[in-house]
Amino acid sequence: MLFGFVVLHHGRRQLVHVGVTAHPTAEWLSHQISEAFPWDRAPRHLIRDRDRAFGEVFKHRLHAMGIRDRPTAPRSPWQNAYAERLIGSIRRDCLDHLIIVDERHLHNLLRDYARYYNRLRTHLSLNKDAPLGRPVQSHGVLQRLPHFGGLHHSFVRM
């Protein structure tokens, strides 16, 4: 069994970081949070669930980075609705349709999905824009670009 770790910036729903492991530990999670945020650009708060893997090492890393830890209440996924929606989107849009071979394969797939999600996937809450924004293309011939081996497509004008 593999475990995924995602970091989502709530402001523009940007998928900031993905990580994959077979054995999630507090040390691994603290390393992931350091990779997600440079020390000078760490957020003020981190909303997370109450998984036991978020141990003391992880909490000390957050404190050292100046991040306030905000765990959700037990059995309350609605308190972190954006992350729950992202996880559901990853499952529905990608993982439900593919066979994952190993940890590296899943990590590469999630990294590609993050690129697709941030640059191309529209969000109603962002007025049908992508988290990183997309230019409006009004001239040129419409072309279809496949993603994930044709599982999803985007359309651009060339």
C-alpha positions as a printed NumPy array, in Angstrom:
array([[  0.   ,   0.   ,   0.   ],
       [  1.242,   3.483,  -0.87 ],
       [  0.417,   6.744,   0.858],
       [  0.247,  10.142,  -0.806],
       [  0.934,  13.492,   0.82 ],
       [ -0.414,  16.679,  -0.767],
       [ -0.013,  20.314,   0.211],
       [ -2.675,  22.682,  -1.079],
       [ -2.553,  26.485,  -0.917],
       [ -6.101,  27.539,  -0.106],
       [ -5.979,  30.994,  -1.721],
       [ -5.986,  29.891,  -5.384],
       [ -6.407,  26.123,  -4.762],
       [ -2.836,  25.6  ,  -5.961],
       [ -1.382,  22.122,  -5.455],
       [  2.001,  23.043,  -3.985],
       [  3.639,  19.692,  -3.238],
       [  3.112,  15.956,  -3.606],
       [  4.945,  13.103,  -1.942],
       [  4.565,   9.311,  -1.941],
       [  5.81 ,   6.663,   0.473],
       [  5.014,   3.158,   1.604],
       [  5.83 ,   4.031,   5.228],
       [  4.668,   7.49 ,   6.367],
       [  6.537,   8.595,   9.471],
       [  6.826,  11.917,  11.265],
       [ 10.395,  12.231,   9.963],
       [  9.305,  11.678,   6.367],
       [  6.431,  14.15 ,   6.76 ],
       [  8.709,  16.792,   8.275],
       [ 11.062,  16.346,   5.32 ],
       [  8.123,  16.765,   2.931],
       [  6.999,  19.995,   4.586],
       [ 10.559,  21.342,   4.313],
       [ 10.572,  20.497,   0.596],
       [  7.174,  22.124,   0.095],
       [  8.093,  25.447,   1.668],
       [ 11.42 ,  27.237,   1.677],
       [ 12.211,  28.531,   5.156],
       [ 11.656,  32.163,   4.14 ],
       [  8.261,  31.535,   2.447],
       [  6.481,  29.193,   4.83 ],
       [  2.779,  29.83 ,   5.474],
       [  1.548,  31.056,   8.845],
       [ -0.896,  28.163,   9.351],
       [ -1.148,  24.527,   8.307],
       [ -4.513,  22.781,   8.421],
       [ -4.139,  19.   ,   8.616],
       [ -6.024,  15.931,   9.735],
       [ -5.278,  14.04 ,  12.937],
       [ -3.33 ,  11.115,  11.488],
       [ -0.945,   9.491,  13.96 ],
       [  1.895,   9.901,  11.477],
       [  1.995,  13.623,  12.342],
       [  4.173,  13.025,  15.392],
       [  6.346,  15.218,  17.557],
       [  9.136,  15.473,  14.97 ],
       [  6.663,  16.921,  12.459],
       [  5.223,  19.35 ,  15.02 ],
       [  8.722,  20.529,  16.006],
       [  9.578,  21.139,  12.332],
       [  6.439,  23.249,  11.902],
       [  7.289,  25.245,  15.014],
       [ 10.882,  25.776,  13.816],
       [  9.573,  27.049,  10.464],
       [  7.163,  29.439,  12.201],
       [  4.054,  27.562,  11.059],
       [  1.094,  27.27 ,  13.431],
       [ -0.344,  23.767,  13.455],
       [ -4.138,  23.625,  13.055],
       [ -5.388,  20.02 ,  13.192],
       [ -9.032,  19.493,  12.291],
       [-11.494,  18.11 ,  14.81 ],
       [-11.794,  14.305,  14.923],
       [-14.037,  12.831,  12.196],
       [-14.622,  16.252,  10.604],
       [-13.444,  16.171,   6.964],
       [-15.638,  19.204,   6.182],
       [-13.197,  21.359,   8.17 ],
       [-10.656,  20.897,   5.387],
       [-13.066,  20.764,   2.461],
       [-10.606,  22.055,  -0.168],
       [ -8.109,  19.278,   0.548],
       [-10.875,  16.65 ,   0.649],
       [-12.132,  17.89 ,  -2.728],
       [ -8.588,  17.754,  -4.159],
       [ -8.094,  14.175,  -2.969],
       [-11.42 ,  13.197,  -4.528],
       [-10.433,  14.876,  -7.794],
       [ -7.105,  13.034,  -7.87 ],
       [ -8.917,   9.747,  -7.365],
       [-11.714,  10.38 ,  -9.89 ],
       [ -9.642,  12.138, -12.55 ],
       [ -6.572,   9.937, -12.412],
       [ -6.062,   7.055,  -9.989],
       [ -9.369,   5.252, -10.584],
       [ -8.408,   4.753, -14.25 ],
       [ -4.801,   3.602, -13.957],
       [ -2.829,   0.714, -12.502],
       [ -0.037,   1.977, -10.27 ],
       [  3.159,  -0.05 , -10.621],
       [  5.319,   1.267,  -7.772],
       [  6.136,   4.263,  -5.582],
       [  8.118,   6.048,  -8.285],
       [  5.315,   5.594, -10.811],
       [  2.743,   7.068,  -8.409],
       [  5.015,   9.985,  -7.539],
       [  5.583,  10.82 , -11.22 ],
       [  1.869,  10.511, -11.913],
       [  0.946,  12.808,  -9.014],
       [  3.602,  15.316, -10.078],
       [  2.154,  15.338, -13.619],
       [ -1.354,  15.65 , -12.215],
       [ -0.236,  18.616, -10.095],
       [  1.09 ,  20.326, -13.224],
       [ -2.207,  19.629, -15.051],
       [ -4.291,  20.691, -12.027],
       [ -2.421,  23.975, -11.509],
       [ -2.122,  25.069, -15.14 ],
       [ -5.129,  23.643, -16.979],
       [ -7.924,  22.313, -14.755],
       [-10.645,  24.897, -14.296],
       [-12.334,  25.68 , -10.977],
       [-15.748,  27.26 , -10.564],
       [-14.541,  29.07 ,  -7.439],
       [-11.862,  30.748,  -9.579],
       [-14.346,  31.872, -12.251],
       [-13.461,  28.873, -14.441],
       [ -9.752,  29.665, -14.333],
       [ -6.853,  27.422, -13.322],
       [ -4.959,  28.058, -10.055],
       [ -1.969,  29.531, -11.917],
       [ -4.164,  31.376, -14.414],
       [ -4.575,  30.798, -18.132],
       [ -4.414,  33.321, -20.967],
       [ -7.531,  33.775, -23.09 ],
       [ -6.867,  32.531, -26.616],
       [ -9.207,  33.966, -29.236],
       [ -7.297,  33.423, -32.505],
       [ -5.878,  30.335, -34.197],
       [ -6.866,  26.797, -34.997],
       [ -8.198,  24.762, -32.088],
       [ -5.909,  21.848, -31.148],
       [ -6.531,  19.043, -28.655],
       [ -3.658,  18.079, -26.341],
       [ -3.834,  14.726, -24.498],
       [ -2.789,  14.332, -20.849],
       [ -2.133,  11.069, -18.973],
       [ -2.108,   9.042, -22.173],
       [ -5.404,  10.503, -23.402],
       [ -7.281,  10.203, -20.109],
       [ -7.835,  13.989, -20.139],
       [ -7.501,  16.602, -22.857],
       [ -6.936,  20.324, -22.977],
       [ -7.672,  22.562, -25.92 ],
       [ -5.436,  25.356, -27.167],
       [ -5.367,  27.604, -30.177],
       [ -2.27 ,  27.425, -32.402]])
